[in-house]
Each structure stands twice: as C-alpha cells, then as structure tokens.
Amino acid sequence: MTLWWILFAVFIMAMLALDLGIINRKAHVIKMKEALLWTLFWVMLVLINTFKGEVPPAKMKEGALYAN
C-alpha cells in the first residue's frame, strides 16, 4: 500500500512540474476556453483512475479512501 502512495505522490509532482514548468511557462491571461479544457483534462484523469481502480466511487468520500 505504501508503494502506491509513493507512486501517487511522484505522479502528482510530475504533473505539477509539467503544468507549471513546461506548459504554462509564459504568464498570460487565461481565457475561458483554456480553463475549460484544462478542467476537462483533470476531471477526465480523475474519472479514468476512479473507475479503473479497485475501490468503487461510492466508497470515496472527500477525496480520501475509506477501506472496510
């Protein structure tokens, strides 16, 4: 279980580095279309991993997994 948390933390850090360091390198005003596309990307990433995982979405609460 600990390995998964480590991999999850590494993945989050990699996504932050990609988002802040490479994709959004230049400061600019974010338009509605860009904001909607990024929001759609992150929501789809969460949904893919939620439905692919072993814990059904009904057991997820406030972003934390509660094992029974």
C-alpha positions in Angstrom: 0.0 0.0 0.0 2.8 2.4 0.8 4.3 1.9 -2.7 1.1 3.2 -4.2 1.1 6.3 -2.1 4.7 7.0 -3.1 3.9 6.5 -6.8 0.9 8.7 -6.4 3.0 11.5 -4.8 5.6 11.2 -7.6 2.8 11.3 -10.2 1.3 14.5 -8.7 4.7 16.2 -8.5 5.4 15.3 -12.1 2.0 16.7 -13.2 2.7 19.9 -11.3 6.1 20.2 -12.8 4.7 19.6 -16.3 1.8 22.1 -15.7 3.8 24.9 -14.1 7.2 24.4 -15.7 6.6 23.4 -19.2 3.1 24.1 -20.4 2.4 27.4 -18.6 5.9 28.8 -18.8 4.7 32.2 -20.1 2.5 34.3 -17.9 -0.7 35.1 -19.7 -4.4 35.8 -19.1 -6.2 32.5 -19.1 -9.3 32.6 -21.4 -12.5 30.6 -20.7 -11.7 28.0 -23.4 -8.3 27.2 -22.0 -9.7 27.0 -18.5 -12.4 24.7 -19.6 -10.0 22.4 -21.5 -7.6 22.1 -18.5 -10.6 21.4 -16.2 -11.9 18.8 -18.6 -8.4 17.2 -18.7 -8.0 16.9 -14.9 -11.6 15.7 -14.4 -11.2 13.0 -17.0 -7.9 11.9 -15.5 -9.6 11.5 -12.1 -12.6 9.7 -13.6 -10.4 7.3 -15.6 -8.4 6.4 -12.5 -11.5 6.2 -10.3 -13.4 3.7 -12.4 -10.2 1.8 -13.2 -9.3 1.3 -9.6 -10.3 -1.4 -7.1 -12.4 0.9 -4.9 -15.8 1.9 -6.3 -16.6 5.6 -6.4 -19.3 5.1 -3.8 -16.7 4.3 -1.2 -14.8 7.5 -1.9 -15.6 10.5 0.3 -14.0 13.9 0.4 -11.0 12.7 -1.7 -10.0 10.0 0.8 -10.4 6.3 0.5 -12.0 4.5 3.4 -11.3 0.8 3.5 -13.8 -1.5 5.1 
